[in-house]
């Protein structure tokens, strides 16, 4: 979070391209990383990124929450594909899932994936179809790539060669990065399955689900009492009601995309909230 906003989107995409290129090399050589995460990426002064610690599944000493113990040892849950957690099936496809999490870390300027959710909650949420919402200011095309990496069926995830080619196209056509997730109510057609998002029945439920329950009174006092009203909020509205911490603003705005999809899902079924 130290350099929040200091980089252009093109610079961030260039960094992601470097990471993907390194992973393509490892994948082509037959290596499976198993611990791909932002903490294992080396960055020099020219923003060149190199993948480090490949082939390891070690836990940071100061972060016991980063891993979940199975009979085969510790696994970094927040970065690991479901089949690798459940069956210890590590592959280039599970590395692609982890790469999607790294994308999210980069585009959120180092926020912790899934915030304060427990490892068990992360596992259950992923199984139920939850996926991380786009970070604030994230181009829609990049969030679509993240969702592609987070397909439940590992064979549906992109190869690293596909990821490199896709990012190259974005870099060559920077106008494709202008459409931000918060600018669109409906994402472009998702490649493959569309995640099912959890059903919320109240503003309180929604805030609790993103660990922002301390702001319930702020929303109520400002008149944002229904999910429909909240789904139309802007970043200015969120600041105006008293959310002053940048990280909290980012989390709330990021989750609005999920909430909008949820509201559309409800309207399609004919429910009213």
Residue pairs with C-beta under 8 A, 6 or more apart in sequence:
1 109
1 110
1 111
1 246
1 247
2 110
3 109
4 109
4 246
5 109
7 47
9 137
9 139
9 174
9 177
10 171
10 174
10 177
11 47
12 106
12 107
13 142
13 167
13 170
13 171
13 177
14 47
14 171
15 43
15 47
15 49
15 106
16 102
16 103
16 106
16 142
16 167
17 164
17 167
17 168
17 171
18 47
18 48
18 49
18 50
19 41
19 49
19 51
19 99
19 102
20 99
20 160
20 163
20 164
20 167
21 164
22 49
22 50
22 51
23 33
23 36
23 51
23 95
23 99
23 160
23 163
24 160
24 161
24 163
24 164
26 32
26 33
26 51
26 54
26 95
27 92
27 95
27 159
27 160
31 54
31 55
32 55
32 90
32 91
32 92
32 94
32 95
33 51
33 54
33 55
33 95
33 98
34 54
34 55
34 56
34 57
34 84
34 90
34 94
34 95
35 53
35 54
35 56
35 57
35 58
35 76
35 79
35 98
36 51
36 54
36 79
36 95
36 98
36 99
36 101
36 102
37 76
37 79
37 98
37 101
37 102
37 105
38 102
38 105
38 106
38 110
39 60
40 51
40 52
40 53
40 54
41 49
41 50
41 51
41 52
41 102
42 49
42 50
42 51
42 52
43 49
43 50
44 50
57 73
57 74
57 75
57 76
58 74
59 66
59 67
59 74
59 76
60 66
65 118
65 119
66 76
66 77
66 78
67 74
67 75
67 76
67 77
67 119
68 74
68 75
68 77
68 85
68 119
68 120
68 123
69 75
70 85
70 88
72 88
75 84
75 85
75 88
77 85
77 119
77 122
77 123
78 101
78 112
78 113
78 114
78 119
78 122
79 97
79 98
79 101
79 102
79 113
80 94
80 97
80 98
81 93
81 94
81 96
81 97
81 98
81 154
82 97
82 123
82 126
82 127
82 152
83 89
83 94
83 154
84 90
84 91
84 94
84 97
85 123
89 154
91 154
92 159
92 160
93 154
93 155
93 157
94 154
95 160
96 149
96 154
96 157
96 158
96 159
96 160
96 163
97 149
97 150
97 154
97 157
99 149
99 160
99 163
100 145
100 146
100 147
100 148
100 149
100 150
101 113
101 132
103 142
103 145
103 146
103 149
104 111
104 113
104 132
104 135
104 146
105 111
105 113
107 134
107 135
107 137
107 138
107 142
108 135
108 136
108 138
108 250
108 254
109 135
111 135
111 247
111 250
111 251
113 132
114 121
114 122
114 125
114 132
115 210
115 211
115 251
116 211
117 125
117 211
125 198
128 196
128 198
129 195
129 196
129 197
129 198
130 195
130 197
130 198
131 146
131 147
131 150
131 195
132 146
132 150
133 181
133 254
133 255
133 256
133 257
133 258
134 140
134 142
134 143
134 146
134 181
134 182
134 254
134 257
135 250
135 254
136 182
136 235
136 249
136 250
136 253
136 254
137 180
137 182
138 180
138 181
138 254
139 170
139 176
139 177
139 178
139 179
139 180
139 181
140 179
140 180
140 181
140 183
140 184
140 187
140 188
141 170
141 176
141 177
141 179
142 170
142 177
143 181
143 187
143 257
144 187
144 188
144 190
144 191
145 158
145 163
145 166
145 167
147 187
147 190
147 191
147 195
148 156
148 157
148 158
148 190
148 191
148 192
149 157
149 158
149 163
150 157
150 195
151 157
151 191
151 192
151 193
152 193
153 192
153 193
156 191
156 192
156 193
158 166
169 176
170 176
170 177
181 187
181 257
182 235
182 253
182 256
182 257
185 260
185 264
186 261
186 264
187 257
187 261
197 258
197 261
197 262
197 265
198 209
198 262
199 262
199 265
199 266
200 206
200 209
200 227
200 259
200 262
201 273
202 227
202 273
203 216
203 219
203 220
203 224
203 225
203 226
203 227
203 230
204 213
204 216
206 227
206 230
206 255
206 259
207 213
207 215
207 216
207 219
210 251
210 252
210 255
211 251
212 248
212 251
212 252
215 241
215 242
215 243
215 248
215 252
218 241
218 242
218 243
219 225
219 230
219 241
221 241
222 237
222 240
222 241
223 229
224 230
224 233
224 237
224 241
226 273
227 259
227 262
227 263
227 273
228 263
228 273
230 256
230 259
231 256
231 259
231 260
231 262
231 263
233 256
235 249
235 253
238 249
238 252
238 253
239 249
243 249
243 252
263 273
266 272
266 273
